[in-house]
Amino acid sequence: MSPEIPDEKPIVLFDGVCNRCNGFLQFILPRDTDGKIQFASLQSDIGQELLEAHDLPTDTLESIVLIEGDDCYGKSGAVARIAAHLGGGSAHAPSFRYLPRPVRDRAYDFVAGRYRWFEQQDPCLMSTGDVRSRVLE
C-alpha cells in the first residue's frame, strides 16, 4: 500500500455517486466530533488501492466498506463497526452482529437499494474545512 495512505484511523470507503452513501456520511460527520474516521470514495485512486489491497472488487462494489488497519468490513459489518466508533446511542448497533450475517446483509441491501430508489449524483464534493481534511484523495 502507498505510504500516502494513513492507517492510524479507520477509513470509510463510500460510493461517491450514491445519494444514500452520501446521506450516510452526513449521518457520520456530526457524530464523529473527534474526527476519528477518514473517508475516501470507492472511485478515487486511494479507494481503488485500498480495495485491491484487501482483495475486493474494484469495479462492481456498491457498498460502504470500513478499513481498519489490516481488517476490512463491508455492508452490515461496516455499519456496526462505524457505529461502535461513533459511540453514544449508535454504539448499540454492534449488538446486531449476533444476527446471522446473511440476515444483516439482506437488511443492508434492502435499505441500500440505492440505484433503484435514489438518483445518482455527480461525485460528491466535501469541501468544507474539517471535512475536507478527512477526505483522502
Secondary structure, 3 states (H helix, E strand, C coil): CCCCCCCCCCEEEECCCEHHHHHHHHHHHHHCCCCCCEEEECCCHHHHHHHHHCCCCCCCCCCCEEEECCEEEEHHHHHHHHHHHHCHHHHHHHHHHHCCHHHHHHHHHHHCCHHHHCCECCCCCCCCHHHHHHECC
